[in-house]
Amino acid sequence: MTDEEFTIVKTVRSWVERTVVGLGLCPFAGTVLREGAIRFVVTRANTEEALLVALTAELGRIVETTLLIHPFVLADFDAYNQFLDRADALLEARNLVGTYQIASFHPDYRFEGAGPNDPANRTNRSPYPMLHLLREDRLSEAIEGYPDVHLIPERNIALMRRLDDSLD
């Protein structure tokens, strides 16, 4: 791992610890982080095609969850958002729908219909563009015992808006 990649992973790990786990945005992340079950991977991909190759490789390696960090491609959120269709098509083409899912994080993440400065967007904002690869069977196990899992996004959005209000 290069010094640059080490710094990127350190930054993302810190974001996971402070934001994702620290704020409780994902109630399941703390356990996999403590167990060392999150794979942090920096790809040097600088084209969408190279990123698809990296994504394919990671789908063959994933154990629990992987953050595929791609700081050199898809810095523009709109291009990134369009790429997600290609990533999902890759899952379909490889008959991996239902086995894996891809969650999305980007420094400029914006929910459809939300303004660019809406605090709700921060629930999916990360230090670098990345694809979060999850094994669905592990995810299903984690959410089985969690009450009202469908309310997590709403709670996260409300939290981000409260935190934003407290900064005023």
C-alpha positions, 0 to 999 in steps of 0.5 A: 500500500502506498503512503497515499493509499494509507492516508486515504484508508486512514481518512475513511476509517476515521469517517466510519468510526466518527460518523457512521458508528459514532453518530449511529448512522448504521447500527450494524457498522460498529460490530463489523468494524470491531470484528475487523470485518470491513475491508478498506480497498483503494483502487487506482482506477481512473476510468469507469471501465477500470472501476468496473474491473476493480468492482468485479475483483472485489466481488470475488474477495468480499467476506463481510463488507468492503468499502471500495474507495475510488478517489481518482474516478467519478468525482462528479456526483452526477457521473457517479450516480449514473455509474451506479446503474452500471454497477447494478448491471454488473451484479445482474450480469454475474447473477449476484443480485440477492447475494450482494448489494451496493450502497453508495457514498460520495462527498457531494451525495445528493438525494433526489429532490433534495437541495445540495445544502440539505443536511439530509444529504450528509447521511451518504456523504463520505470523504471520497467516492466509494462503493459499499459492497455488502453480502445480503445474507450477512445483512439479513442476519444483522437486521433480523433482530433490529426493530424498525429497520425501515425507519433508519433512513428517516432517523438519520435524516432527522439527526443530520437536520438536528445537528445542522440546526445546533450549528446555527 
